[in-house]
Amino acid sequence: LIIELAFIAVASAATSTVLRIRTADGSVLRVPLPNDDPDSTLSSILASAGVELEDDDLKCQVILLGGPGGGGNDSATLDVSPSGADGTKTAAELGLKHGSMITVLPPPMEKKGADGKSKSQKEDNNDDRFDPFPDLAKSTSYSAASRRARALSGASRRMTYGDISRVRSAMHSVEPQSKGPLTRVYVCQVGAARFQSHCIVNPPKNKKKQPQNTKKKEEPRVENRVALLFGTINKERVDQGRKKAQTSLSSTREDDKMCEVAKVHAVWEPPNQKPTLGGKHYDEACLLSTYAADATDEKPTKETATDRAVRVAGWLGLRPLGWMFSYADEDRHEDGDALPVHGRDAAVGARLQIETMRRSGREEGRKFVTLALDGRMGATEAFQLSDVCVQMVAENALSPPVADESSESTRFVDLKDPVVVSGDETKRLDSVLLLVNTAMLSHVGLYSGGTDAPAGGNVKRASGALLVKTRKRILAALEEGGDGGTLKELCDFDVLLALDSLIGREESERLCSLVRKYARGQKRGAALDGHLKLTLRSVLGG
């Protein structure tokens, strides 16, 4: 911070020494010399005026006009930044007198680069921040607005009602949100059961047999996992049970209310998941680092497993429409008030939704669901995240979660800045205010492998590679000659993704196109040509 002090000798009969400080926005503050002590440092004088030298937003240049003796127009440049030594100089050393003025100037304009942005603009997170809901976005944080209001209020530090109103406008108002863009979600029962089976870790077999009367049933050990949901967004009537009588074939149904629903057709688990805290907490980094990486992070040069999953899903006519996580801790049902989604889960889901909105657009990307599955029993609940929750996560308003979740409950979220809840200000938020209850129904996804598929899936849980049994079944279907049996075996998203890594991209796209036709009932036009059959036999070891 660079300072230039202008000494203006003003005759005054006042007993106390009053200094004038012109702030960076041009307003003039009258500040008494602290304790009327000439040994007061320059930093303490600026601090009494509300100038916080350590804040990046308030760093400025201060110019000293006139010499310490009060005569002439000489100026001196002083550095009072945290790394400078001039901030410790006293008022007596600088020759400050009653009526002297300290002018704080903003930093000089920076030269813009070839992209039209200065260095500070590039470093400002707000410039590159994607606002999922611009109507709810705050241009400045509560802390910055509060500091500015205190600085403009002068030495009295008393804010007017207008100042309080402006500061309050920088706070988010969090209220329960009753409806989301989706009315209901259809969850693939095959994919959900397979996901739950992957969460169960089989304990090592004990060779010593216990007596039958002392043998106790041990609860299965659960390692929580995450999965990305692929599916479609469809429209259907709100009231599915009511049947309307038609007087003729030309009767219209325009008066029926329609709603948008999400249908999950594939549940994809990222490979090589590493749960923490002994399996209690899922590994969200395997999704966030590849799907919702920050703009400042370096993009991987090689296509990641998540990128391949999104690409293959696009060939099948699917899009990311949500995520699923498992839990197995008792505090999710404490005090009889069941709430499976806690603060950390909402933050992860919000980051995934923000990236989906960035890729698919705000209107389509906001149709995003969060599924919470009990790893012990398989019970699943569906939620959507409130708009203000997603926007606050985009503004990085939530404090980092606790490292050890076993030490305290994670239902309540600590915030960096206060928000307004029912008219009161708080920095501790209940996660229930961030959720939107969503109706959930069950169905069999088109690319789940069907109800005849193995309960554990057709690929290895850790790596996602094809199982030996899966290879043999596909080869046997190819040898039978009929394309229907082969395409039925290939109606599994995990199998198609594993084959994508073994065959070329062009062959993989053609194969997905045929499987898509077969899954949607267009069996007559779905036939494997000789080249695809030969390719499959070669990679499957036939």
N, C-alpha and C positions, 0 to 999 in steps of 0.2 A: 504494500500500500504506500503510495507516494503522497507526501503532504507538503503544501505550500501555505505558509501562514502570513496573512496580511495584517500588519499592526496599524490600527487607526487610532490615534491618540484622541480621546474624547474626554473633555473636562467633565467631571461628575463629582457631585457632593455626596454620593451614596456611600454608606459605610462598608457595604460588601462589594466584592468584585464580580461583575456580571460580564460574561463573554457571549459573543454572538457567533453562531455556527450556521453556515449555509450548507444545507444537505445536498445530496446529489440531485434531488428533484426540484431544487430551487427554493424551497421553503427555508425561512430563517428562524432559528430557535435561539432563545435567550436562556443561557445556562449559567447558574452561579458557580463560581470556583469552588470545588469541593472543600468544605470546611474552611473556606476563605484562606486556604493554606498555599503559599507560593511554591511549596515543594510538591504540589500535586503534579502527577505525570500527565503527559499528553494523552496516553491511552485511557487513563481514568476520566479525563475531561470528555473525550469522545464517547466513552461508555455511558457517562451520565446523560448524554444527549440521545441515547438509544442507538448509537452506531456500533454494531457488532462487527468487530474487525475480523473475526474468524469465519464469518459467513461469506460464502462465495458470491451471493447475490448483492452483498453490501460492500464488497471491496471497491475502493475508489481512490482517487488522487486528491490530495489536499495541498493547496498552494499557499505559500507564505508571502504576502505582499508587504514590503517595507521592512527595514532592518529592525533589530531589537531596540534600537534607540528611538524609534518612532519617526525618524526622518528619512527622506528619500523614498525611492520606489524599488529598492533592491528586493530580490526574492531569494528564498532558499528552499531547496527541495529536501524534504525529510522522509525517511522510510520508516513507517510505523507498522508494517506488516509483522506477522508473528516471527518471521525470520530476520527482521530489521532490528536495529539498535536505537533508533530515534524515538521510539515510543516511550522510553524510560526517561527522556529529558523532561525537566520540570518547567513550570510556568515561569519561574524566575530566570532560568537559563535562556528561555526563549524570549523573554521580555514582554510577556503578556500582561496587559493592563486592563483596567475597567473599560469596557466597550470595544476591546479588540475583537476582530472577526477572523474566524477560521472557515475557509471555503473548501468544501468537499466537492470534488468534481468527479463525474463518471470517467471510467477509463476511456482512452482514445478509441476511435473506430478502428476495427481490425480490417486488414486487407482480406478480401474474399478470394478464394481459390478458383480453380477452373470450374468447379461444380456450382459456383455462385454462393457458397456458404463459408462463413468464417470459422476459425478454429473453435471458438466458444459455442457457435451454433451446432457444430458437429458433436461437441461434448455434452450439449444439453439434451437430456433424455426426452424432454417434452417435444422436441422438434421431430424426433423419429418415432415417437410413441404412437401406436395405433389405438384409437379410441373406438371400442366396439359400439358404444352408445354415446354419440357426440352430444345429445341433449342433456345427458347426465354428467358430462365431463367437467372438471374444474381446471381452469387455466393456471391456478396457483394453489399451493397447499395451504392448509390452515395455519401452519407455523409461519410461513412466509408472510401471509396476510396479517397475522397478529403482530409480527415484528415491525412490519411497515406501519401499522396503525399506532403502535407505541412510539415509534420514532417521530411520526408526524404530530403526535399529541404534545410534544415538547417535554420540558423538564418535569412538569407536573405528573406526567404519565397517566392523565385522566382522559379516557376516550369518550367521545360524544355518542349519542344514540346512532348517528349516521355511521360512525366508525364501527360500532358493535354490529350494526346491520351488515356492513360490508364484510366484516370478518366472519359472521355467521353464514353469509352466502357462499363462502369457500368450504363449508362443511357439507358432507353428504347426509341426506335424510334417508334413514333406513326404516322402512315400513314393510309389514308382511305383504307379499305379492300373491294374489289368489290364483291367477291364471298365467300360463306360459303359452308360447306359440303352438305347442303340441297338446292335444287333448288326451291322448292315450298312446301307449307304446306296446307293441307286440314283441315279446322277448322269445327268442328261439329256445325251446325247452331242451333240445339236444345239446346246444352249445353251452347253456348254463349248467347242465348236469356234468358235462365234460370239464368245464372250468372248475366246478366244485371238487371233482375227483382229483384234479391236478393239485389242489390245495392240501390234500391229505397226504401226509408223509408216513409211509409204512415204517413202524419201529422195527429194529433188528430182532430177529427171532431168538427167543431165549431157549437154549437147549435143555435147561433144567425145567422139568415139568412140576408145577406147583400142585399141591393137593386140591381136589375138587372143591372142598368146603372152604378153603382159604383163597381160592382163585377169584380175583376181582376183575371186573370188566374195565379195562383201561380206555380212557377217552383218546380218540385219535389226535395226533399232533398235527397242527395246522401251520402251514407257511403261507402267508397271505400273498396274493398275486394281483396283477392288473391285466386288463385286456382292452383292446380297441374294438368297437362295434361298427360293423359295416351293414348297410341296409338301404332302404328307400323311404321316401316321404310320399305318402298317399293321402287322398281325400276320400272320406266316407261320411255317411250320415251320422249325426250326433246320436240320435236314438236308433240303435240297432235292433232293439226288440220289437218296436212298434211296426206293424205291417199295415200299410195303407192300401185300402181296396181301390182297384182301378176299374173305372166304368167302361173303359175302352182301351185299345192298344195305343191310342194317341194321347192318353192322359199324361200330363206332365208332373214332374216332382220338383218344380222350382221352389215350392214353398217349404221343402224339407231343408232343414239347417244342416250344413256341411261343416266338417272339421278336418284338421290335418292330423295325421297319425304317423308314427315311425314304426317301421317293420324291420326288425333285426334279422338278417339272413345269414350272417357269419360273425363268429366271435373269435378274434385273433389274439393270441397271447404272444407278446414279444419274446424272443429266445433269450436264454442266459440271464434270467431274472435272479437277483440276489437280495432277498428280503433281509432287513436289518432287525436288530433287537431280538435275536433268536427266532426270527420268522414272524414276529408280531406285526411289524410294519412292512408293507409292500415296497417294492423298488420302483418308485415313480420316475426315477432318472432314466430308466430304459425307454420310457415314452417321451418325457420332456426334452431329453437331449437330442432326440432324433426327429420328433414331430413338431414340438413347440419350442425350438431353440430360439434364444434371443437374437435380435437383429445384429447385436454387436459380436455375437459368437462367430467363430470361423466356420464356414460351411464345409462339411466333409467333401473331399474330392470324389470319394467312392460312394455309390448308392448304398444307403443303409437298408436294413431289413424292413424298417417302417416305410421307407420310400417305395420299396418293392411291393409291400402289401397294399399301399394306396394305389399304385399303378395297376396291379392285377385286379383290384376291386373295381377300378374304373372300367376295365375291359368287360367286367361282368355286369356293368350297369349299377354298381353300388357306390356309396359315398360314406365317409366317416360321419356317423350321427350320434356318437356317444362313447362312453367308456364304462368299464366295470371294474370294481375292486372288491376284495374280500376282507373280512374282519373276523376276529375270534376273541376279542377282549370283552370282559364282563361290563366295563364301564360304559359300553354303548347302551346298556339297559339299566343304568343306575336310577334309583328312586322310582322305579316302575315307569319312567317316562322314556320310552324307546326312541332313540334318535341315532340311526346308524351312520349318518354323514356328519362328520365333525369339521372343525375349521380347516385342518390340513387337507382333508379330502375336497372341500369346497374350493380351496385355492388351486389344487391340482386340476380339478375339473374346469375351473374358470380359465386357466392357461390353455388347456386343450381346446376349449370353446373359442377363445380369442384367436388361436391359430386357424381354426376351422372357418371363422368369420373372415379372417384375412385371405384365406384361399378361395372360399366359395362366395364371398360377399356377405354383407351384414344381414341381409334379410334371410338368406338360406342358411348361413352358418349358425344363426342363433337357435336353430332347431336342433338342439343338442341335449342329450339325456345323460344322467348319472345313475348307474345301477350299483346298489350296495348289496352284497351277498354274504350271508353268514356262512363262513367256511366250515362250521361244524354240522349245521343242519341243512344248509342249502336254501334257506328262506331268502327271498330277494325282494327288494323294494326299489321303486323308481322315483326319481326326482328330476326336476329342472332347476337350474340356478337362477336366482333373481337377476334382473338387469343391473341393479346397483351393485350387487356382489361382483359381477363380471367387470364392471367399470372400475371398482375400487382395486381389484387385482391388477388391472391394466395400469393404474396409477401407482402401484406398489404401496398401497396404503396399509396393508396388513403386515404386522411384525413377523419376523421369522418364527416358525414353530419351535417348540421346545425340543431339545435333543433327546431327552429321555422321557418318553410318554408314560412310563410306569410311575413317575414321580408325581404327576398331577393330571387332572382331566384335560382333555383337548377339545371339549365341546365348546368352550368359550374362547373367542378369538381376541387377542390383544392387537390394538391398532396403534399406528404411529401418531395419528391425529384423531381428535375426538369427532364423533358423528352425532347426529340428532336422532334419538329414538323416543317416540311419543312425547316430543317437546323437551326432553332432557338430553344433556350432553353426556357422553360416555366414551371411554376408550377401551371398553371391554364389551364384546358383542356376542350374543347367543347365536349359535350356528343355525338355529331353527328359523331365524329371520332371513337367512340367505337362501332358503330352499323353497321350491314350489312343488307341492304334492302332485303326482302324476299317476293316473290310472294305468294299470299294467295287466296285460292279457298274455296268454301263452299260445304259441304256434310252433310249427316245424319250419325252420329256415330252409330256403332253396339250396343253400350251399353248406349245409351242416353235415352231409353224409347220410341223412335220413335216420329213421328210428332203428334201422338194422345195423347201423354203424357200431363199431366197438365202443364201449363206454369210455375207455381211456383215450380214444382218438386213433387216427391213422399215422401220426407222426410222433417223433420223440419229443417229450416235454421240454427238454433243455435246449436242444439244437434246432428242432423243427424239421429234421431229416425224416425221410420215409422209413417206416418200419419194414422189416423183412417180410412180414405177413402181408402188408399192403402191396408190396412189389409183386408178390406171388399171385395175389387176387387179381391185380390189373393184368398181369401177363396171362393168367388163365382166361380172363374175359376176352383178351385179344385173340387167343388161340381158338376160342369157340367160333369166331368169325362174325358174330353179330355185333353191330356198333352200339346197340342199346345197352347191353350189359357193361361195356367199357365206359360209356358216357355216364351211366349210373354210378359206377365206382368213382368217376372223376368229379361228381357233384359234391365235392368237399373242398372248401376254400383252402384248408391246410395242405391238401394233396396238390392242388393247382399251384400253390405258392412254392412248394418243395420242387415240383417239376420245372417251375420257371427258372430256378437256379441251375438246372441240369441241361435245359435245351435253350436254343436261341430265342431272342425276343420276338422275332417274326413268327416262329412256330408256336410260341407261347400265346401270342395274341390270337392266332387262328384257332388254337385249341380252346381258349376261353370263349371265343365267339360261338363255337359249336356247343360247348357245355351250356352256355347261356340260352341258346335256342332250345336245347333238350330240357333244361330245367323249367322253362316257361311253357312247355307243352308242344313246341314245334318239332316234333320228333321226325316228321317226314323229311325235312330239309337238313337234318343234322346227321351227317355221315363223315366218318374219318376217311381221308384219302390215303393212298399207299405211302406217301412220304411221311405223314404223321405217324402211321402205324410203325413204320421202320424206325423212326426216331424214338418212339416210346420203347420199342423192344431193345434198342441199343443202350439207352440210359438206364433201363430197368434190369438189364442183365439177361435178357431173353435170347 
